[in-house]
Amino acid sequence: MSMLQAKDDKSTDFTKSLDIWYADGSVVLVAEKTGFRVHTSILGCACEVFRDMAAIPQPTGDDGSETYEGYPVLRLQDAAADLHHFLKAIYDFAYFRPGVKKSFAVVAAVLRLSTKYIAPVLRRQAIEMFTSAYPSTYKAWKKRNAERLVSPVDGEFSALVALAEQTDVRAILPSVFYAAAKRPLAETLAQLHALPLSETMRQETMTRFMLGREKLQKEEIKEVLTFLRPSFARPGCVNANDTNTLALAASTALERMGDDEPYYEYCFNNSTTVGTSIGLCAICSNTIRDHIDSAVGGIWERLPAMFGLPAWEVLTASDDGQQDM
């Protein structure tokens, strides 16, 4: 197995992990000079790769393979912090409990190594935690700030794009791109240039984002601001002057197109108060609220296509189908 490399070295050049070193462990995993003494039987219950390893006759050291107190030492090409989080998730249920908020670093580490070592239960749990922050439905998106299970971090956009590529998790990408499209362009471009991907992948991602961002803006302006048209139906309006009020609002919308929060963005984010904010009657305000919410829902359904990705159901099915056992 290429990801598990035994080293022919009798010297002990690693430091024992303070909390993942079991005296009765049957194997020592070493990552970046940190050793973790664990049990192949427990690892095998969670990970297909380690289950396969447990079935292989273990080295005794007589053949030149590295051992510690007679047990095999395996040198892994992983970050020590990642391996620590992953092993803690395997050994300690409370460390990675479903529905409990965790740091980005912990969830990313579990996703990376559960993908690499084929641990489907932990992989699914990590994906669910990321999708709480970057969901596939607009209903969930509106509640994400209160319900996300992964703490936000600086540089989250580039970190998530790279993680999605490394772990083949695609369902988060449309909403990741969507969130980035709402940020200042200079900030997002800086993160795109810093993506830890190949130059080809970096350029493809940048093109995907820029084209999608432009399509998204056009769709939002076209769909959300439809209520400013004189032909927009407002059944039950009780104010004859509302047509003039809408004309003034349309003028305001044009004036604010270059603002940090253009008028269509304001409407998008404040659908329940847009009508009353421009002096429309309560009936018209409710009509506009329903129109904006419906328009945004439709835009959300088309979001993957705007960024050159398959439909939501294809993306979520792909993630659900990974590593089924």
Secondary structure per residue as TSV (DSSP state, phi and psi in degrees):
chain	resnum	aa	ss	phi	psi
A	1	M	-	360.0	119.3
A	2	S	T	-66.4	-29.8
A	3	M	T	-79.0	-12.3
A	4	L	E	-118.4	102.2
A	5	Q	E	-112.0	111.3
A	6	A	E	-76.2	140.7
A	7	K	-	-115.6	132.1
A	8	D	-	-83.3	83.1
A	9	D	-	-152.5	116.5
A	10	K	-	-78.1	-18.9
A	11	S	S	-73.8	149.6
A	12	T	-	-101.8	98.5
A	13	D	-	-106.5	16.8
A	14	F	S	-114.2	159.2
A	15	T	E	-101.7	133.5
A	16	K	E	-66.9	136.2
A	17	S	E	-61.6	140.8
A	18	L	E	-71.1	-32.0
A	19	D	E	-121.3	-5.5
A	20	I	E	-124.4	71.4
A	21	W	E	-147.0	97.0
A	22	Y	-	-97.5	125.4
A	23	A	T	-59.6	-29.2
A	24	D	T	-97.0	13.0
A	25	G	-	-63.8	152.4
A	26	S	S	-107.6	0.4
A	27	V	E	-155.7	147.6
A	28	V	E	-112.4	119.2
A	29	L	E	-97.8	130.7
A	30	V	E	-119.8	127.6
A	31	A	E	-135.2	124.1
A	32	E	T	49.0	46.5
A	33	K	T	71.5	11.9
A	34	T	E	-111.6	128.6
A	35	G	E	-102.2	139.5
A	36	F	E	-124.4	114.3
A	37	R	E	-93.2	116.7
A	38	V	E	-136.0	-174.6
A	39	H	-	-113.1	126.1
A	40	T	H	-62.5	-30.8
A	41	S	H	-66.3	-41.2
A	42	I	H	-71.7	-43.2
A	43	L	H	-60.4	-40.3
A	44	G	H	-64.5	-28.4
A	45	C	H	-67.9	-29.3
A	46	A	H	-98.4	-31.8
A	47	C	-	-125.0	128.6
A	48	E	H	-63.9	-39.1
A	49	V	H	-61.8	-45.2
A	50	F	H	-73.3	-27.4
A	51	R	H	-64.6	-42.9
A	52	D	H	-64.4	-38.7
A	53	M	H	-63.5	-37.5
A	54	A	H	-65.0	-23.7
A	55	A	T	-81.1	-10.2
A	56	I	S	-88.8	134.4
A	57	P	-	-52.6	130.7
A	58	Q	-	-84.5	144.3
A	59	P	-	-68.1	150.6
A	60	T	-	-106.9	-8.9
A	61	G	S	98.7	-19.4
A	62	D	T	-66.2	-25.0
A	63	D	T	-91.8	9.9
A	64	G	S	92.0	-2.9
A	65	S	-	-75.1	155.4
A	66	E	-	-79.8	133.5
A	67	T	E	-135.5	163.9
A	68	Y	E	-135.7	116.2
A	69	E	T	52.7	36.7
A	70	G	T	86.3	-2.0
A	71	Y	E	-108.1	147.8
A	72	P	E	-65.5	146.9
A	73	V	E	-112.3	125.1
A	74	L	E	-115.6	124.3
A	75	R	E	-91.6	117.6
A	76	L	E	-104.9	144.5
A	77	Q	S	-90.6	54.7
A	78	D	S	-125.4	159.2
A	79	A	-	-69.4	139.0
A	80	A	H	-59.3	-39.2
A	81	A	H	-64.0	-41.4
A	82	D	H	-61.2	-46.7
A	83	L	H	-64.7	-38.1
A	84	H	H	-59.6	-49.7
A	85	H	H	-61.4	-40.9
A	86	F	H	-65.7	-46.4
A	87	L	H	-66.9	-37.4
A	88	K	H	-62.3	-38.6
A	89	A	H	-64.5	-33.3
A	90	I	H	-74.3	-44.4
A	91	Y	H	-85.2	-29.9
A	92	D	-	-124.1	103.8
A	93	F	G	-58.0	-38.0
A	94	A	G	-67.0	-21.4
A	95	Y	G	-71.0	-31.4
A	96	F	G	-137.1	56.9
A	97	R	-	-78.9	136.1
A	98	P	T	-57.6	137.9
A	99	G	T	81.9	1.1
A	100	V	S	-109.2	130.4
A	101	K	-	-64.6	137.3
A	102	K	B	-132.4	167.1
A	103	S	-	-71.9	157.0
A	104	F	H	-57.6	-42.9
A	105	A	H	-60.2	-41.4
A	106	V	H	-66.4	-49.3
A	107	V	H	-66.5	-39.5
A	108	A	H	-63.9	-41.4
A	109	A	H	-63.0	-44.7
A	110	V	H	-64.1	-40.3
A	111	L	H	-64.8	-45.1
A	112	R	H	-59.1	-50.9
A	113	L	H	-80.8	-28.0
A	114	S	H	-68.2	-29.3
A	115	T	H	-73.3	-46.5
A	116	K	H	-64.8	-43.4
A	117	Y	T	-100.4	9.7
A	118	I	T	56.2	69.9
A	119	A	-	-117.5	83.6
A	120	P	H	-61.4	-35.2
A	121	V	H	-66.8	-46.0
A	122	L	H	-68.6	-36.0
A	123	R	H	-62.2	-47.1
A	124	R	H	-61.3	-40.6
A	125	Q	H	-64.5	-42.2
A	126	A	H	-65.0	-41.1
A	127	I	H	-62.0	-43.4
A	128	E	H	-61.8	-35.0
A	129	M	H	-69.0	-41.0
A	130	F	H	-69.2	-36.0
A	131	T	H	-73.0	-15.4
A	132	S	H	-67.9	-27.2
A	133	A	H	-93.2	-30.4
A	134	Y	S	-132.1	77.0
A	135	P	-	-82.1	173.2
A	136	S	S	-99.3	-4.9
A	137	T	S	-119.4	148.4
A	138	Y	H	-67.7	-34.3
A	139	K	H	-58.7	-44.9
A	140	A	H	-69.9	-34.9
A	141	W	H	-59.9	-40.9
A	142	K	H	-64.3	-20.9
A	143	K	T	-106.9	5.5
A	144	R	H	-62.6	-37.8
A	145	N	H	-61.9	-33.3
A	146	A	H	-86.6	-25.3
A	147	E	H	-113.9	-0.9
A	148	R	-	-65.9	139.3
A	149	L	S	-102.4	4.1
A	150	V	B	-122.4	123.1
A	151	S	-	-64.2	138.0
A	152	P	-	-68.0	152.3
A	153	V	-	-137.3	159.3
A	154	D	T	-65.4	142.6
A	155	G	T	71.1	24.8
A	156	E	H	-62.3	-37.4
A	157	F	H	-58.7	-55.1
A	158	S	H	-66.1	-36.4
A	159	A	H	-63.3	-40.5
A	160	L	H	-73.4	-39.1
A	161	V	H	-61.8	-44.9
A	162	A	H	-64.9	-42.0
A	163	L	H	-64.3	-41.7
A	164	A	H	-60.8	-38.9
A	165	E	H	-68.5	-42.7
A	166	Q	H	-66.6	-34.8
A	167	T	H	-109.5	0.7
A	168	D	T	58.9	44.2
A	169	V	-	-107.6	107.4
A	170	R	-	-102.3	-21.3
A	171	A	T	-65.8	-21.4
A	172	I	T	-83.2	-16.9
A	173	L	H	-62.3	-44.3
A	174	P	H	-57.3	-45.0
A	175	S	H	-75.3	-26.4
A	176	V	H	-64.6	-46.2
A	177	F	H	-64.5	-39.0
A	178	Y	H	-60.6	-48.0
A	179	A	H	-60.6	-40.8
A	180	A	H	-66.1	-33.8
A	181	A	H	-66.3	-19.4
A	182	K	T	-90.0	-6.4
A	183	R	S	-91.7	162.1
A	184	P	-	-55.4	134.8
A	185	L	H	-59.7	-40.0
A	186	A	H	-60.2	-38.6
A	187	E	H	-64.8	-44.8
A	188	T	H	-68.5	-40.2
A	189	L	H	-61.8	-38.3
A	190	A	H	-61.4	-40.1
A	191	Q	H	-70.0	-37.1
A	192	L	H	-63.2	-42.1
A	193	H	H	-65.6	-25.2
A	194	A	T	-94.3	5.2
A	195	L	-	-56.2	129.3
A	196	P	S	-80.6	57.9
A	197	L	S	-127.2	171.7
A	198	S	-	-63.0	159.6
A	199	E	H	-59.8	-38.9
A	200	T	H	-62.7	-47.9
A	201	M	H	-64.9	-36.7
A	202	R	H	-63.8	-44.4
A	203	Q	H	-67.2	-40.1
A	204	E	H	-62.6	-42.5
A	205	T	H	-65.6	-41.0
A	206	M	H	-63.7	-43.8
A	207	T	H	-63.6	-44.5
A	208	R	H	-58.1	-44.5
A	209	F	H	-67.9	-47.1
A	210	M	H	-64.7	-43.3
A	211	L	H	-65.5	-42.0
A	212	G	H	-65.9	-39.2
A	213	R	H	-61.2	-42.5
A	214	E	H	-65.1	-44.0
A	215	K	H	-62.3	-41.5
A	216	L	H	-61.8	-45.8
A	217	Q	H	-61.5	-43.1
A	218	K	H	-62.6	-43.0
A	219	E	H	-63.9	-42.8
A	220	E	H	-65.3	-43.7
A	221	I	H	-63.0	-45.8
A	222	K	H	-66.2	-46.0
A	223	E	H	-82.8	-44.4
A	224	V	H	-72.0	-38.1
A	225	L	G	-89.3	11.8
A	226	T	G	-57.3	-31.0
A	227	F	G	-65.1	-12.5
A	228	L	G	-82.1	-11.2
A	229	R	S	-73.5	142.2
A	230	P	T	-59.0	-28.1
A	231	S	T	-81.7	-5.2
A	232	F	-	-64.4	125.7
A	233	A	-	-73.5	127.5
A	234	R	-	-130.1	70.4
A	235	P	T	-61.9	137.2
A	236	G	T	86.4	7.2
A	237	C	-	-58.3	133.7
A	238	V	-	-108.6	6.6
A	239	N	-	-124.9	112.1
A	240	A	T	-65.9	-20.6
A	241	N	T	-87.3	0.5
A	242	D	H	-62.7	-29.2
A	243	T	H	-63.1	-43.3
A	244	N	H	-65.1	-37.4
A	245	T	H	-62.2	-41.1
A	246	L	H	-66.0	-36.5
A	247	A	H	-63.1	-39.8
A	248	L	H	-67.1	-38.2
A	249	A	H	-64.8	-37.7
A	250	A	H	-63.3	-40.3
A	251	S	H	-63.7	-40.8
A	252	T	H	-63.1	-39.7
A	253	A	H	-60.0	-42.6
A	254	L	H	-65.2	-40.6
A	255	E	H	-65.6	-29.3
A	256	R	T	-97.1	7.9
A	257	M	T	-60.8	-29.6
A	258	G	T	-94.0	3.4
A	259	D	S	-70.9	163.8
A	260	D	S	-59.5	-34.8
A	261	E	S	-119.8	90.2
A	262	P	-	-56.4	161.2
A	263	Y	H	-60.9	-36.8
A	264	Y	H	-64.6	-32.7
A	265	E	H	-68.8	-40.5
A	266	Y	H	-60.2	-46.1
A	267	C	H	-62.2	-42.4
A	268	F	H	-57.1	-43.2
A	269	N	H	-89.2	-9.9
A	270	N	-	-136.0	48.1
A	271	S	T	-61.0	-30.5
A	272	T	T	-75.8	-17.9
A	273	T	T	-119.0	-0.7
A	274	V	H	-57.6	-49.7
A	275	G	H	-60.5	-50.1
A	276	T	H	-67.2	-29.0
A	277	S	H	-66.9	-23.1
A	278	I	T	-107.9	10.8
A	279	G	T	86.9	18.8
A	280	L	-	-79.4	160.2
A	281	C	-	-68.9	164.9
A	282	A	H	-61.4	-38.1
A	283	I	H	-65.3	-46.1
A	284	C	H	-64.3	-37.6
A	285	S	H	-61.2	-42.0
A	286	N	H	-67.8	-37.7
A	287	T	H	-62.3	-44.1
A	288	I	H	-66.9	-40.6
A	289	R	H	-57.5	-47.8
A	290	D	H	-64.2	-38.8
A	291	H	H	-63.2	-47.3
A	292	I	H	-63.9	-45.0
A	293	D	H	-61.4	-39.7
A	294	S	H	-67.4	-41.8
A	295	A	H	-63.2	-43.1
A	296	V	H	-65.9	-39.7
A	297	G	H	-60.2	-40.5
A	298	G	H	-66.3	-40.6
A	299	I	H	-61.4	-42.1
A	300	W	H	-61.1	-40.2
A	301	E	H	-62.5	-32.7
A	302	R	H	-91.4	0.2
A	303	L	H	-56.9	-47.4
A	304	P	H	-56.8	-43.7
A	305	A	H	-62.7	-35.2
A	306	M	H	-60.7	-32.7
A	307	F	T	-101.7	20.8
A	308	G	T	68.9	31.2
A	309	L	-	-116.2	159.7
A	310	P	-	-63.9	169.4
A	311	A	-	-63.0	160.0
A	312	W	H	-51.6	-47.3
A	313	E	H	-64.1	-31.9
A	314	V	H	-70.9	-42.7
A	315	L	H	-63.8	-46.5
A	316	T	H	-69.5	-36.3
A	317	A	H	-65.7	-36.3
A	318	S	H	-63.9	-44.3
A	319	D	H	-67.5	-40.6
A	320	D	H	-64.3	-31.8
A	321	G	H	-83.9	-9.0
A	322	Q	T	-68.2	131.2
A	323	Q	T	62.7	26.7
A	324	D	-	-61.0	139.9
A	325	M	-	-121.7	360.0
